[in-house]
């Protein structure tokens, strides 16, 4: 049975607090076949162990979606050689789709590229390369310029959505608040006017809050969304009751309060999401320090390979002036390494056998060899 037990890591967006993480954990653990699930709010990831004979990755992703959150997969464009016809396209697509963790694979015969969406916690570019080559075609590397960033696209879409909602809310709520406090007798019923004007804006702005609250209650959780929805819901419902004088009088009109409060909640989440996005961009810039190729020792020969083809335990050779491609301990030689881009310390650090190197740092004066760790292709 151990061979059926699999471990995966999902990237999840939409979490805002510890209760969100707990909600996702409960939703995943309720599935038959899942033996372990832990959600990390800081890294926005879920680590899961499951029995592949009882449940699939798609089922797990659906559980996360049903809980009100979104699973973010990665996209990569692979360059492929040797295709001549539509049957070649079909063969490669089938070879890729058979890999665990591949969400979709589309091959363009004209551009000779494969557009693949995948879960990096289950499969890797190295496994895709092997599948392509085993099918009898050439793997020519990654088309980096066209690689889609699904996480960034999802984040930008979410920010635009939140921005539109709170702008609409303030555009309607603030004028209503001003009208309520003007000492003027209007030739129409202010209660009915505010009901007609505020309802579309309130529904538009607060809809995500109520949906999130419903999903939390569905998963037997009382989170902040439930509290928010109760606050703005009571304000709006009491206003309707006051308008039609059901139990309450027309002194109980809080249409403007309900709309503005929902807008403030939305702008808070907008600012939070924007801050997270800036942190993510900073991390990506740091990752951009990593070189694109690495010199490794294979079959007693030094060869240069793309960074995505680097494997754990490969012996990597770094010459003076070159960047260190990945993390790993030094196995031969010693040299001063500039780690200022990581630590901020301007003085180079002497690295000798047994010391750990950090990917992206700069080798200064001597040739060193180290054992690769945390490889993108492994």
N, C-alpha and C positions, 0 to 999 in steps of 0.2 A: 504493500500500500504506500510505502514511502516514496516510490517513484511517481505516484500520482499527486503527491503533496507539492504545491507550488507556492512561491513567495513573490509578491509583486509590490510595487510602489506606485500610487496614483497621485498626480498633481491635481489639487482641488482649488477652485476659486469660489469666492462668495462668503468665506468664513469671516466673522468679525469678533468673536469672543470664544471663551472656553466652552460655553454651552453648545455652540455650533459644532465644535470638535466632538463633544459627547454625543450630540444628535447623530452625526455621521457614523460614529463608532457603533452606536446601538442599531442603526439601520443596517449596517454591514453584518454585524454579529447575529442579527436575526435570521440571516440566510442559512439554509441548510448546506453544510459543506465548508463553511468558514470557521476556522479554529482559532484565529487570532486577528485582531484589528486594532491598530493604534494610530491616532490622528495627531499630527504635530501642527499646532496653530501657527507657530513661528515660521516654519518652512512651507506651510500649506500643502503638506503631503500626508498620505495615508499608507501605512505599511500593513499588508494583509497576507495571511497564510490561508490557503484553501485547497480543497480536494478537487482536482480537475475532472474527476469522474462524476461528481455530484453537482458542480456549478461551473459556469464559465465567467470569463472576465467581463463579458457583456452584461451578465446578470448583476455583477458587482457594481459596474458603472451605472446601471439603471437604478440600483438601490440608492446610490449617492444622488442621482438626479431627482428621484422621487422624494428625497429628504429636503430638496430645495437648493441644491448646490450643483456645481458644474465640474466635470472632469476635463482637465486640459491635457491633451495629447500633443505629441511633437510631430512636426512635418519635416521631410527631407526630400530633396530632389537628387536622384542618382543618375549619373551619366552611364549609358549602356551602349556597348558596341556589338556588332554582329547580327543585328536584326535586319530581316529582309522583307517580311510580309506580316499580315495580320495574325497568322498562326504563331509567329515568334512572339508577338505581343501577348497573345493568350497564354502561351507557355510560361512566360516570365511572370505575368500576373498571378497565375495559379501557383507558381513556385513561391512567390512572396506571401500570398494570402494564407498558404498552409502554415506559415510560421506563427507561433503563439505571439500575441501582442500586436499583430498587424491589424489596424482598423480598416484601412482601405489602401489599394494600390492601383494606380492608373498609369498606363504606359502610352506615351506619344511616339508613334513610329517616325513621324517627320522630324521631330527634334531629338529623337533617340534619348529620351529621359523618362525616368519613372518617378511619379509623384506619390510619395508614400506617407501615410499618416499612421503613427505607431505609438505604442506605450513603451517608453525607454526603460521602464522597470522590468520588462519581460524580454524584449528583444533588443538587438543592437545593430548598428550599421555593419559590423563585421559578419553577423549572421545573415544579413541581407546579401552581402557580397558573396558569401559562400553559396547561398541559394541560387543566385544568378549564375555563378560560375558552374555549379553542379548541373544547371539546366542547359549548359553549353554555350553561354554568352559571355561577353567581356564586361567586367565591372571597371568603369573608367573614373571612379571617384564621385565626389559630391559637387553639385552645382551650387556653390555657396551664394552666388549673387541672387538666385531666385528662390532660396529656401524660405518657405513660409514660416512666420512666427505666430502660431495660433494663440499663444498666451498673450502676446502684445495686442493682437487684433481683438481678442475677447475683452481685455482690459479697457482699450480705447472705446469699444462699443458700450461697455458698462458705464464709463465716465460720461459719454455723450448722453446716454439715457437718463442718468441721474441729474445732469446739468439741465436738460430740458424740463424735467419734472419740477425741480425747485424753482426754476425761473417762471414757469407757468403758475406755480403756487403763490409766489410773492407778487406776481403781476395781478392776480385776482384777489388775494387775501389782504394786501395792504390797502387798496382802494376801498374794499368792503369795510375795513376797520375804520377808515377815515369817515366814510358815509354814516356809520353807526353813531359817531360822536359829533356829527354836525348838528347844530341847533336849528334845523330847518324842517319844516313840514312838507313832505313830498306828496304830490297828487296821486300817489299809488301806494300800495301796501309794501312797506319795506321788508316785511317778513317773507312775503311771496317772492319779491324781487331777489332777495339774498338767496333763497332756496334755489331759484332757477339759475342764478349766476354761479353760485358756489358748488353745486352738485357735480357738474362735469369736471371742474378743476380738482375737487376733493377726490373723486374716483380716480382720476389720472395720477395724481401725486401719491395717494395712499395705497393704491392697488398692490405694489410690491410688498408693502409692510403687512397688509392683511394676508397675502399669500404666504409670506414667511411665517406669520403667526399660526396660520392653519396647518402648515407642514410641521411646525414645532409641536402643536397639540396632537397632531396625528401620530407623532413619534413619542408622545407622552413626555414632553419637555415644556417647562415654563421658562422661556428665555425673554430677552429684552423686547423682541418683536411682539410677544404676547402683551406685555405691559404697554408698549407704544400703541398697539392697535386698540387696546381697551381705553386708553386715554383719549385718542382722537375719535374713536367710535362713539364713546359716551357723549362727547361734546357735540358731535354731529347729530346723533339720534335725539338727544334732548332738545336740540334746536328744531328738529322736525316736529317733535311733540309740542313744543311751544308754538310753532307756526300754526298748527291745526288745533291748538288748545286742547290737547289730549293729556289730561292730568295736570300738565304745566301750563303756565301763562306765557304771553309773548315777551315777558321779561327775560325768559330763558332762551336767548338767541346767541349762539356761539359759533355761527358759521365761519366768521373770519378767524376765530381762534383755532378751529379744527383745521382749516386750510393752512394757516401760517405755521402751526405746530408740526403738521406733516411735512411742510417745506423745510423747516429747520432740521428735522430728523434726516431728511434726504440730503441736505447740504452737508450735514455732519458725516454721513457715509461717503459722500462725494469726496470730501477732503481726506478722509481716511484712505479711500481707494487710491487717490492721487499720490498720497505720501508713500503707500506701498509700491506704487508704480515707479516712483523715483528711486526707491531703494533697489528694486529689481533691475532698473537700468544701470545703476552704479555697479551692481554685481556683474552684469553683462559686459560692461566696459572693462572691468577687472579681468574677466575671462578672455576678453579680446587681446590681452597681453600674451596669450599662449601662441607660440609659433604654429605654422601650418604643416611643417614637415619635421621629421626627426631622423637622425643617423643612428642605426642600430647594428649590432653584431649578430649576424645569422649565418650559419654554416661557415664560421670562422672568417666571414667577410663583412666589411663595413658597407652597408647600403643605406640609401636615403628613401624613406617611405612617407606617405601622407600620415598626419597625426591620427586620423581615424583608424588606421591599420595597426597602430601600436597596441601590443598586447602586454598583459601583466607578466612580469618576470623578464621581459626583454631587456637586454643590456644596451643602454643608450649612451652614445658618445657625444659630449658637448665640448666644442672647441672655444678658445678665447673669443669674446665678442658675440657669442651666440646666446640666444635665450634658452632656458631650460624648458623643455616641452611639457613635462608632467611631474608630479611629485614622486619622490623615491629616495632611498638611501644610497650614499656613495659607496661603490665597491672597489674603486681603483683611482689613485691620483688624489691631488688636493689643489684647491684653487680658492681665490677670493671671489665671493658672489655678492653682487649688488642686489639687496632685498628691499631697497627704499620704496619701491612701488607697493610692497606688501606691508612693511613695518613703519615706513617713514624715516627710518634710520639711514643717514647719508653715507656712513662708513661701511665699506664692504666687509662681509663676514667670512672668515676662513672656514672652508668646508673640507673635511678629510674623511677617510674611510669610516663608515658607520653613521656619519651625520646625515640628516634628512635635507633634501633639496625641495624647493617649492616651485611648481610650474609657473612660468612667466617671469621669473627672476633672471638676472643677467650674469653669465660667467665672465670674469674679468681677465684672468691672466694665464691659466694653464688648462690642459686637456683633462677632463675628468670623465669617469664612467660611473653610471648609477643604474640601479634596478628599477624599472618602471612600475609605478603604482597608479591607481585611479585613472586608467586609460579609457578614452572615449570609445574605443573599439572593442572593449572587453566586457 
